[in-house]
Amino acid sequence: MVKPLTQDEVDSKTDPSVSKQWDETTPIEEQFKDLYKIVDGLKGGLLTTIRPGVGPTSRAMAVAKRVGPDFLFLANKDSEKFSDLKNDKTAQVTFQNSSDMSWVSVSGEAVTTSNDDPRIKQVYSKGVNAWFGDLGDGVHTGMPEDPRMTLIEVKANYITYWKSTSTFPGFIKEVAHASMTGQVADTGINRRLTDKDIQNARDSGL
């Protein structure tokens, strides 16, 4: 439902598109459940690392497994993102659902492992080898034992997300209505989860 812009929002230099959708009253447990519902419904997102001399650099990655608020990715240790992470462990994972425009941004620190990490076999799935290839030497096979295959684990320390409360057609209609009437679109719920919230979720197994 569209909402009018108020003088108080202008005087306080408040972004109305954020303030009108901000949610700080829903119980944290429910906020995590909504977060997981969004990301678990998507096959992958963008993994962003910091590249020296360049800055943030992103690439599409399939999530191998979500463990609470943290994310595991299978990756080739020879790729440039490992060089990025060697210099700066800062990482971000972003998701967007194109069907309703819900989005998630996970900021955190990336931990990389070697090929002897037992979790590789646990999260490996058919089709991953398509991104590695098979050299035919019995070693570089694209299978879990391939020495190139390792894990990137993004340990979250700050999460913000926006949960749509309408369908995509409803979203477009709401935005158009707001544009034509001079009001502010209100099409979803914006939330944030702090480092403390995230650590409590890990500790409780949420």
Salt bridges, closest charged atoms under 4 A:
GLU9 OE2 - LYS20 NZ 3.02
ASP23 OD2 - ARG191 NE 2.66
GLU24 OE2 - ARG192 NH2 3.55
GLU29 OE2 - LYS33 NZ 3.40
ASP34 OD2 - LYS163 NZ 3.33
ASP34 OD2 - ARG191 NH1 2.68
ASP40 OD1 - ARG66 NE 2.82
ASP70 OD2 - LYS155 NZ 3.50
ASP70 OD2 - ARG202 NE 2.75
ASP78 OD1 - LYS77 NZ 3.43
GLU80 OE1 - ARG51 NH1 3.62
ASP84 OD1 - ARG51 NE 2.92
ASP84 OD2 - ARG59 NH2 3.50
ASP117 OD2 - ARG119 NH2 2.87
ASP137 OD2 - HIS140 ND1 2.73
GLU145 OE2 - LYS121 NZ 3.79
ASP146 OD2 - ARG148 NH2 2.60
GLU153 OE1 - ARG119 NH1 3.21
GLU153 OE2 - LYS155 NZ 3.91
ASP186 OD2 - LYS3 NZ 2.92
